[in-house]
Amino acid sequence: MREQDAYLSEAVIGGSGNGCKLGQTFPAPEMPDASHIDQSVELAGVRLKNPVVAASGTFGFGREYGEFFDLSELGGICCKGLTLSPREGNPPPRIAETPLGMLNSVGLQNPGVDAFIRDELPFLRQHDVTIIANISGNTPEEYGVMCEKLSEAGVDLIEVNISCPNVKAGGLAYGTRPDLAAEVTREAKRHAAVPVMVKLSPNVTDITEIARAAADGGADVLSLINTLRGMRIDVNTRRPILKMNTGGLSGPAVLPVAVRMVWEVSRAVSLPILGMGGVSTGEDAAQLMLAGASAVAVGTALFADPFAPLKVRDGLAGIAARQGLSAVRELSGGVRPW
């Protein structure tokens, strides 16, 4: 673990709809003595130096957050979602605060997979951190092409977002039907030379059905949960707050749902799980790991505190130390149901 001087002394942020007052100060995390705790974990044979990953869509490609701390401090970076061609995303307003979280309908704004490989991946490779590319496609064939490109470029894992509409199935999201989830997973696996992680949507009746389908399709890892569909309405204008009417709900409000779904999926399949959804403290992360996750991702918390992933990492190590464990991974699956 790096010394305190690896961080800026503090971060001053605020405004821009992130729930913080202008000029609000967030001190850099204090570094507890957890040198005896092994923080390393594995996802399908890929080693992470610690179990904390920056979640896709909240960390960009790491450049902005790299101004606050060394990106090598993270266990992994799951890059902003990529599509085969560049996308401008949805019209604003596309982010709105909610109690204990936020709604977003950004619409996968990104430069496209080729631009990522050319312009962003070399920067990320300067850091000692696991690189996870997140991809979305309109057809299984698009997923296959991206998996091939990204594997050749040398990313460590590929996260397949199956919450996207399948053009061939009349706009149904891959993640809502087991047969579609299995189809896109098989196509990704056929073209990927690195482990494939399938990201599950919580907007289903039974998430274990989708998890089993992804496992049957050859998934190496599962990540969950993606955002929950939500909506806010301005009572004065009577219009939805977001231009696209609805959006994905994330933040602390969804943590109990995430913990429940990780627990259910961990009992349904034997794949490693990257747990996410409302993580902002070490205790939040520990709940997901106890429920069955091997690692955790921090997302929405980054909008309020850029140091959130490091605080989660150190909080996990502190919990492991207090419980007399020698490694953070010993928390995984440790829940004792009544």
N, C-alpha and C positions, 0 to 999 in steps of 0.2 A: 504494500500500500504506500502511496506517495506521501511526502510530508505536506504540511499545511501550505507551504509556498507554491505548491502545484496549482493553487487556485487563486483567482482574484479575491481580494479581501471581502468584497461584497458585490452584489448586483443591484442596480437601481433601475426599476422598470415601472410601467404603469400606463394606464389609458388603453386605447386601441381595443376596448371591449373585453379586456382579459380579467376584469373583476378587481383590478388593483387600483388604488388611488395613484394619481400622478406623483411620481417621485418616491413611490413606496420602496423601501430598502429590504433586501433579503441577504442576510449574512451568509458567507460561505460556510459549509458544514464543518463542525468540529470533528477531529479525527480520533475516534476511540481506540484504545489499545486492543486490537483484535488480531494481532500478528500471528497468534497461534491457531486461528480459524482458517481452514481451507475453504476458500470461496469458489473454487472452480466447479463447473458443472459440464455436462455433455448433452448435446441434442443430436441424436443419430450419429454419434461418432465425432461430431464437431465440438471441439473444446472451447468453452467460454471461460475467461479468467474469473468472472463472477456472474451471478445469475440475473443481472439487470440489463435489459435491452431497452434502447430508446424506440418507442413504438412508431410504426409507419404513419406518415401523415402529420406528425407533430414535431418532427426533428429536421424536416427538409432533407438535405444531404450532409448535414453536420457543420457546415461552414459557420453559421451564425453562433451556434452554441460553442463552437471551438474557440470563440473569443472569451468565453468565461472559464473554461477548464480544458485540460488535455483530453481529447476524445479517447485516448488509450485507457482512461480510467474506467470506461464502460465495458460491460461484458460483450455487448454487441450493439450494432446500429441497424435497425430495420428502416431502409430508405423510403422516401416518399414514393407512393404507388406509381408504377410505370405502366404505360400502354405502348403498343407497337408504334404508333404515330403520336406526335405532340398533340396535347389537348389544352385548350384555354380554360376549361372548367366552366362552372355555372355562373350566371350573372349575380352580382351582389344585390341585396345583402345575403350573405351565405354563411355567416357565423353569428350566433346569438347566445347570450348567457341564459342559463336557467338556474333555479335553486340547486346547488350542489353539482353543477356541471355546465355543459354547453351543448347546443345543437349545431351541427354543421352540414352544409350541402355544397362543399367546395367543388365537387364534380371531377375529381382526379386531374386537376391541373398539373401538367408535368411536361418536360421537354421531349419525351419519347425515349425509348430504350437506347437507341444509337447515340443520342446526345449524352445520356447518362454515362455510357461506357466511355465515350470520348472525353467528356469534360469533368465529370464528377468522381468516377471510380479512381482515377489516378490520385486525386486529393485524398480520398478515404484510405487508400492503400499506404499513405504516409504514416498511418497510425496503427498501433498494435491493437486492433479491435476486430471482432468477427463482423463481416459484412453480409447482411441479409437483404436481398433484392425482393421487393414486393411487386407483383405483377397483376394486371387486370386485363381481360380480353373480352371481345364480343363473340368469339367463336373458339372452340377447342384448338383449332389450327393456329390461331394467334398466340395462344398460350404456348404451344409447341415451339413456334418460331422464337419467342422471347426466351424460353428456357434454353434453347440451343445457343443463342447469342450470349446470354449471361453466363452460361457454363463455360463457354470458350473464353470469356473475358476474365474469369477467375473469381467470381463471388463465392462466398462460403456456403450459403444456403439460398434457396429461392422460396419465398412465401407466396403462395397462390391464393389470391383473393377470389373466393367463389360467391361473393355477394353481388357480382355484376350480372346484368341481364344477358341471357343467351338469345342471340338474334334468331338462331335456328329453332328455338322453342317458343317463339312468340313473345319474347321479352321476359320470360320467367328467369329469376335469378338461379344460378347454378346451385347455390347453397340451400335452396328451399325444397329440392327433390333429390332423393338418394341416387336415382339413376343418372341425373345430370352431374351431381357431385363426383360420382365414380368415373363418368366419362371424361371430364376435364382433368381429373387426377391422373388417369391412365395416360392421357395425351401428354401431360406435363412430364410424367415419369419416362415416357418413351424418348424424350428429347433432352432431359436434364442429366448432366454428368455429376451433379452435386445433389445432396439431399433435398427433397421437396417437402415443404411444410404447408399444409392446407389450413387456411384461415376460415373458421366456421362462423356463420351468422347465428345470432340468438333469436332471429325473427322467424322461428319455426315452432311447430307443435312439440316435437321431440328431437332435441339436438343429438341424442345418441344414435338415432337412425342415420343422420348425415355423417356422424363420426365413423360409424361402421362402414358406410359406403366409401368414404375417403380411404379408410384402412384397406378395404377390399380392392380399391383402385391402385394401391401401392404407396400411399403416403408414408413418409418416414417420420414426420412430426405433425402434430396438430397445434394450431394456435387459436385461442378463444378467450374472450368473446369479441366480435366486432360490435359496432354500435347498435343500439336499439332504436327503432323508428319512433320519432316523436314530432311534436308540433306545438308551436306557440302562436297566439293570435293577439294582435293589438286591438283592444276592445274599443278604442276610439275610432280608428280607421276601418275596423272590422276586416282587416287584411292579415294574412299570416305574416309573421315576423320575417321569415325567409322567403326569398323570391321564388324558390322551387316548392313552396308551401310546407313541405315536410323535410326533416333532416335526421341525422344520426345523433342520438343522445349518448354522451360519454361523460366521464367524471365520477366523483365519489358516489353519486346516486345509484350507479349501476353495479357497484362492488358486490353487494349481496347476490345479485343475479349471476355475476361472473363466478363467484365462489361456488354457488350451487351447480352451475353448469360444468365447471371444471371437475367437481366431485363426481357428477353423473358420468361424464365422458371417461374419466380415469377408471371407473368401474366397468365401462362398456368395452374399452379397447386397451391394448397393452402398449400403445405408442407413447413416446415422450410428449409432454404438453408444455407449450409456452403460454402461461396464463396472463391475462390482461383484462382491464376493465375497472377503472376507478382507483388504481394504485397511486397513492401519494405518500405513504409512510412505509417503514420497514414492517410494521405490524400488518398493514394491508397485504403486502407481498407475502408475509409468512402465512396468512390465511390461505392464499392461493396455492402456496407450496404444500401446506398441510393437506389441502383438498386433493392434491395429486399432481400439481405442476412441477416440472423440473427447473424452470426458469420463469421470470416474469418480465413484462414490458410496462414501461411508464410512458404515458401519453399526455393526456389533458393537463396533468399537474405541471408540465413544462411551460404551459402558457402563463402560469402565475409565478413559478419559481424555476429558473434555469438549472438550479443545483438539485432539483428533486431526485433525479436518478442516483446521484451520489449519496444523498441522504437516505434513500431507500436501501442502497447497497450496505451502507454502514449500519443502518438500523437492523437489517437482517443479520449481519455479523454479530451485533450486540445481543440479539435474541438467542442466537446459537450459543454464544459464550455464556449467557446467563443460565441456559438450560443444560450446560455441561457437555455440549456437543463438540466434536472436533472438526466438523465440516458443515457448511450451510446446507448441502444437499441431503443431509440426514433429516431435514424437516419434511422432505417430499413424501407425501402419502401418509403422514403421521397422524392424521385426524382419527379420533376415537369416537365414532358415532354412538349414540345412546341405543 
